[in-house]
Structure formats: C-alpha cells, structure tokens
C-alpha cells in the first residue's frame, strides 16, 4: 500500500529557506517519477517540481531558480529545497508519485510571512 509522508514545513520569513522531505513506502520508489505539488488558499493544486527516473528535473516558472528537487533512491526519500521564499509560496505542499495518480498524503504547511 503506497504511503507518502511529507515533513519539514513551517513558518519562514520572506527571503528565507526551508527544505521539505517526503518518505515513500509501499512501491518501488526508484522506478517512478516523483513530484511536489502545492495548494495555496483559495487556489487549485499546482505542480511545483518533478524529477524523472533519469534524474531530469522540471520546475514551474514561479519557482525556477529558487527551488531544487532531489531524491535519494537508496532511502526512498524525496526532497524540495526552497530558497528566497516569497509570501506567494505559502501553501500546503504535497509529494506525489506516478505509481498512483489518485494517492495524496496529508501534506505539510509552508507559511512565508514577516
């Protein structure tokens, strides 16, 4: 049974940094693409970053140059390093696997405010 557990969210000041983690289990982690999504208050879910099997990476224009996605296949972990945070980055962040399009974890709240 697939399970994705996000952690690392919190309160950050504008210009600050946070690193999110996602612990995956229940599927062959290294064999699937992984993504980070976010849902801001009153908005729909937005894909922020994606990392493919071959380690190629894609980013939304809104985070390009500020966020970095990475994965540790040996430990079944996905990361999102977020720098130069902006108030518009405030959202609940979710990791997602191409193994199961319908599964979503509980997410982790990121709040950027002074």
Secondary structure, 3 states (H helix, E strand, C coil): CCEEEEECCEEECCCCCEEEEEEEECCCHHHCCEEEEEECCCCCEEEEEEECCCCCEEECCCCCCCEEEEEECCCCEEEEEECCCCHHHCEEEEEEECCCCCCCCCCEEEEECC
